[in-house]
């Protein structure tokens, strides 16, 4: 079946994984998003090379579970060093006696 103008090209990575030229994806962005939600990832190419992939939010959440992990700040706040109340009091340094500089 011949492809309509501005229709995404079939991709060798499988059915439902379509490749769009950037200008076509921009002009028909709502269709790209709809197809990503209904059929799967949609590739966007720039000058014939892969640039980005549009995926549904559900697919992204499944593929990128690290995005749901706690932040580094939260990990430090729950870590063992967060419970060192009064720790700095025991770190008072003793003052060394002042030493005179050399005479020239």
N, C-alpha and C positions, 0 to 999 in steps of 0.2 A: 504494500500500500504506500503510495507516495506521500511524503511528508508535506504538510502545509507550510507556507513561509512562516518564519518566526516560531515554528514548533520545535520543542526540544528534541535533540537527537538521542536515539537509543544509546545506551551505554553498555560496553562489554562486561560491566560488573554485575549485570543482571537486570531483570525486568523491574520496573518501578524506580530504578536508579537512573534518572534522566540527567542529561547535560544541557545546560542553557548557556547561550552567549550572554555576556553581561548586559548588553543593551536590551536583549529580549527579556531577561529576568527583571530589569528595572521597569520596563514598560508593562510587564504582566506580573508584577510582584504578588498580587493577591492570589493569582493562579498558582504561582510557585509555592506559596505558603499552603494553599489548599491541598495541592498534590503532595507536599511533604507530610501533611497530617494524614492524608488518606492512603497514599501509595508508598511512601517511604522517602528516603533522602533524595534531595535534588542538588546536583552539582552545578556550579556556575563557573564558566571558564572566561579567562581574559586572554585575548590573542591566542586562542587555541590551547591554553594550558590551564589545568585545574587551579582555581583560585580559592573558592570556599564551597562548603556544603551546607545547605539549608535542611535542618532536621526538625521534627516536631519536638515540643517541650517534653513529652513523655519519653521519646527516644533519647533526648539529651540527658534527662534525669537517670535513665537506665545506663547510659554509656559513661557518664561522668559522675559517679558517686562521690568522688573527692570534693565536689562542689558543696556537698551537704555536710562535710566534716566540720568540726569546730574550728574556729580561727586560732591562729597562733597565740593571740592575746588570751583567749579563753583557756588554752592549754597551760599557759604560764600561770594564770590565775588559779587553776586547780592543782598546780604542781606542788611538790613538797616545799619549795622555797617560799611559797606564799604564806606559810604558817610559821614563820620564824620571828614571831613577835619578840621584841627585846633583844634580838640577835646583835644588833649594832652596838648595844651597850657594852658587850663583852669585847668589842674590838678596839677599845681605846688604846692608842699607841702610847708608849712611854716616851717622854721627851729625852732625847740624848743630850748630854751636856754640850754646850756650844764650844766649838773648837776654834782656837785662834788660827788665822791664816799665817803663812810663812812670812818671815821678815826678809826683805831683799836688801 
